[in-house]
Each structure stands twice: as structure tokens, then as C-alpha cells.
Amino acid sequence: MRNDANRALQLRQKQQLRRATHSNRALNPPSLLFSQAALLTLAVRWVRAWFARLDADAAILSAAVTLEDPASAVRVPAPSLWAEPSKALSVIIPAYNEEARLPRALDEAFR
């Protein structure tokens, strides 16, 4: 008799749990969508702030670092990563004791 009462109690508890789960499912999607939207908003704000800091750091570093302009031999500030690209290109080829390899390396570079 006790086993039957325990089984009936367990069955009622399972049914109540199912009802609670089903009623919560109806409430979860909007709250889940809201939490996902909030998380996405925070992520976007964090990324934008990170890029702003990165750009500010690049501006500080580029002001501190100077390069020599090959056309005029004047020291100019180094460009930022977000600056307009220039058309000048400098190629440095290490050629110390590489007389045999240098012609093949140049042929491969210009193919």
C-alpha cells in the first residue's frame, strides 16, 4: 500500500514538473531573445571601444616613430594602420654571403 502511495506521489510530482517546464518554455524564448540581444549589444560596444583604443594607441605610437622619406630624405611620422595606403614600397633583401642564392630569389620574387 505504501509503494502505491509513493508511486502516485512520484507520478504527481513528475506531472507537475512537466507542467512547470511547459509553462516556462512559453516564457523562455522572449527572455532568451532579450538576453541574446543584450549580450550582442555589449559585445559590439566592447569591440568598438577596443578598436578606438587601438586607433588611439596607433596614433600615439605613430607620432613617436618616424621614418625617412626616400624621395626627400626627410623624417616623417610613421603612418597609422587606418591611414590611406601609400604607393611607395621599400624592399630589403639580405644579401650578405648569398651571391649564389640571390638571382634565384629575385626570379621567384618577380614571378
VENSUL-V907858 format. One line per field, one symbol per residue. ss: DSSP state (@ for helix, = for strand, . for the rest). psi: psi as a letter, one per 30 degrees, with the letter a starting at -180 (. if undefined). A space follows every 50 residues. Layout:
# VENSUL-V907858
ss->???
psi->???
This chain:
# VENSUL-V907858
ss->.@@@@@@@@@@@@@@@@@@@@@@@@@@@@@@@@@@@@@@@@@@@@@@@@@ @@@@@@@@@@@@@@.===......===.....................@@ @@@@@@@@@..
psi->eeeeeeeeeeeeeeeeeeeeeeeeeffeeeeeeeeeeeeeeeeeeeeeee eeeeeeeeeeefffkllkkfefgkklkkllfglkklfkkkkkjjgjhhee feeeeeeeeg.
